[in-house]
Amino acid sequence: MSLGFYALGSAVVGTALAARSQCTLSRMAGGLLIGVAALAYTTPAFADPDQTLRAVDGAQVTCSASAKDLTRISLVEDEFASVSKVSTGNPGDDFSVVNEPVRGDIYLSVPEGFSRPALSFFATSKRGYVYKFVCRVSGNEAVQVFITNPAIAKADVADAAPQAAAGPQDAAIGLVQAMYSGRIVDGYEMRQRSMKPVYVGDLKVQMIAEYRGTDLTGRVLRIENKGTQETVLTEATVAPPSTLAVSIAEPKLAPGRVTTAYLVSRTGN
């Protein structure tokens, strides 16, 4: 129940008790409840500075930005690649946008005495989506804005379901793609593991990750050429005949170079 509900109840009960003119205790209790109701109605509500918004490609994102502190805008399952804004030429009317490179977030700040009611700019994400931001400027606290794009969630669900493919070969190819991008796949247990390396001729081979599911198991191999001649890697070089799918990042491996291979086989093989 809301604070307004309790305030209304306190006011009603307090008024009834206060009306008992012959009972001093009732009048005191009634006055106390009326005071509680008044305090509840006059106490300001503190807004949550964090905002979670949904947006699609090309849409306008309407949000709030801090007038005194930093505003962080973060994309869920995506990162900002670039920001475009117009400089007013007036330092008191301009705002700052910093594209943080590690997480791909952007940070906004406005100067002291910023007179415009809102700021606007365009931002492009690494997945290729473009958003127009219009942010009202108010408040003294730092603000966080999280943007979710439903198109990303749909794409990730489609990409992360190799087990739902038409057949084992298609499922194996889907698992190779998931391992290549480093995604966690539904229905698979992913374990980072560094097995003891083995040598196949001049090649040093080491398994560094495993995706284990009910029907399929994927393995990620680190392969280093320890010899003095270039080696051309083939499926037969890195995988047994029972393997369903193989992908080698760099088949031509110069001396001293390292590549990664992705193998998928039936679980138990």
CORQUI-V820402 format. One record per pair of residues at least 6 apart in sequence whose C-alpha atoms are under 8 Angstrom apart, sorted by the first residue. I is the first residue (numbers start at 1). J is the second residue. If there is no record, write none. Layout:
<<I/J> <I/J>>
This chain:
<<3/40> <4/40> <4/41> <6/37> <7/36> <7/37> <7/38> <7/40> <7/41> <8/37> <9/37> <10/33> <10/34> <10/36> <10/37> <11/33> <11/34> <11/36> <11/37> <11/38> <12/34> <13/30> <13/33> <14/29> <14/30> <14/31> <14/32> <14/33> <14/34> <15/30> <15/31> <15/34> <16/30> <17/26> <17/27> <17/29> <17/30> <17/31> <18/26> <18/27> <18/28> <18/29> <18/30> <18/31> <19/27> <20/26> <20/27> <21/27> <49/141> <49/142> <49/143> <49/144> <50/143> <50/144> <50/145> <50/146> <51/63> <51/143> <51/144> <51/145> <51/146> <52/145> <52/146> <52/147> <52/148> <53/61> <53/145> <53/146> <53/147> <53/148> <54/147> <54/148> <54/149> <54/150> <55/61> <55/131> <55/147> <55/148> <55/149> <55/150> <56/129> <56/131> <56/149> <56/150> <56/151> <57/129> <57/130> <57/131> <57/149> <58/129> <58/130> <58/131> <58/132> <59/130> <59/131> <59/132> <60/131> <60/132> <60/133> <60/134> <61/131> <61/132> <61/133> <61/134> <61/135> <62/133> <62/134> <62/135> <62/136> <63/133> <63/134> <63/135> <63/136> <63/145> <64/135> <64/136> <64/137> <64/138> <64/143> <65/71> <65/108> <65/135> <65/136> <65/137> <65/138> <65/139> <65/143> <66/109> <66/110> <66/137> <66/138> <66/139> <66/140> <66/141> <66/142> <66/143> <67/109> <67/110> <67/114> <67/137> <67/138> <67/139> <67/140> <68/109> <68/110> <68/112> <68/139> <68/140> <68/141> <68/142> <69/109> <69/140> <69/141> <69/142> <69/143> <70/107> <70/108> <70/109> <70/141> <70/142> <70/143> <71/107> <71/108> <71/109> <71/142> <71/143> <71/144> <71/145> <72/105> <72/106> <72/107> <72/108> <72/142> <72/143> <72/144> <72/145> <73/105> <73/106> <73/107> <73/144> <73/145> <73/146> <73/147> <74/80> <74/104> <74/105> <74/106> <74/144> <74/145> <74/146> <74/147> <75/105> <75/146> <75/147> <75/148> <76/146> <76/147> <76/148> <76/149> <77/148> <77/152> <78/104> <78/125> <78/126> <78/127> <79/103> <79/104> <79/105> <79/125> <79/126> <79/127> <80/99> <80/104> <80/105> <80/106> <80/123> <80/124> <80/125> <80/126> <81/99> <81/104> <81/123> <81/124> <81/125> <81/126> <82/99> <82/123> <82/124> <82/125> <83/97> <83/99> <83/121> <83/122> <83/123> <83/124> <84/121> <84/122> <84/123> <85/120> <85/121> <85/122> <86/121> <87/94> <88/94> <91/111> <92/111> <92/112> <92/113> <92/114> <92/115> <93/111> <93/114> <93/115> <93/116> <94/110> <94/111> <94/114> <95/108> <95/109> <95/110> <95/111> <95/119> <96/107> <96/108> <96/109> <96/110> <97/106> <97/107> <97/108> <97/109> <98/106> <98/107> <98/108> <99/105> <99/106> <99/107> <100/106> <100/107> <116/137> <117/136> <117/137> <118/134> <118/135> <118/136> <118/137> <119/133> <119/134> <119/135> <119/136> <119/137> <120/132> <120/133> <120/134> <120/135> <121/132> <121/133> <121/134> <122/130> <122/131> <122/132> <122/133> <123/130> <123/131> <123/132> <123/133> <124/130> <124/131> <159/174> <159/178> <160/174> <160/178> <160/183> <160/184> <160/185> <160/186> <161/174> <161/185> <161/186> <162/170> <162/171> <162/172> <162/173> <162/174> <162/175> <163/171> <163/187> <164/171> <165/171> <165/174> <168/244> <169/244> <169/245> <172/216> <172/244> <172/245> <172/264> <172/265> <173/245> <175/218> <175/264> <176/218> <176/245> <176/246> <176/247> <176/262> <176/263> <176/264> <178/184> <178/185> <179/211> <179/218> <179/220> <179/262> <180/262> <184/190> <187/213> <187/214> <188/211> <188/212> <188/213> <188/214> <189/210> <189/211> <189/212> <189/213> <190/209> <190/210> <190/211> <190/212> <191/209> <191/210> <191/211> <192/208> <192/209> <192/210> <193/207> <193/208> <193/209> <193/210> <194/206> <194/207> <194/208> <194/209> <195/206> <195/207> <195/208> <196/206> <196/207> <197/204> <197/205> <197/206> <197/207> <198/204> <198/205> <198/206> <199/205> <202/225> <202/226> <202/227> <203/223> <203/224> <203/225> <203/226> <203/227> <204/222> <204/223> <204/224> <204/225> <204/226> <205/221> <205/222> <205/223> <205/224> <206/221> <206/222> <206/223> <207/219> <207/220> <207/221> <207/222> <208/219> <208/220> <208/221> <208/222> <209/219> <209/220> <209/221> <210/217> <210/218> <210/219> <210/220> <211/217> <211/218> <211/219> <212/218> <212/267> <213/267> <214/267> <215/266> <215/267> <216/264> <216/265> <216/266> <216/267> <217/264> <217/265> <217/266> <217/267> <218/262> <218/263> <218/264> <218/265> <219/262> <219/263> <219/264> <220/260> <220/261> <220/262> <220/263> <221/260> <221/261> <221/262> <221/263> <222/258> <222/259> <222/260> <222/261> <223/258> <223/259> <223/260> <223/261> <224/253> <224/256> <224/257> <224/258> <224/259> <225/231> <225/253> <225/254> <225/255> <225/256> <225/257> <225/258> <226/255> <226/256> <227/255> <227/256> <228/255> <228/256> <229/254> <229/255> <230/252> <230/253> <230/254> <230/255> <231/252> <231/253> <231/254> <231/255> <232/251> <232/252> <232/253> <233/248> <233/251> <233/252> <233/253> <234/251> <235/246> <235/247> <238/261> <239/246> <239/263> <242/265> <242/269> <243/263> <243/264> <243/265> <243/266> <244/263> <244/264> <244/265> <244/266> <245/262> <245/263> <245/264> <245/265> <246/261> <246/262> <246/263> <246/264> <247/261> <247/262> <247/263> <248/259> <248/260> <248/261> <248/262> <249/259> <249/260> <249/261> <250/259> <250/260> <251/259> <253/259>>
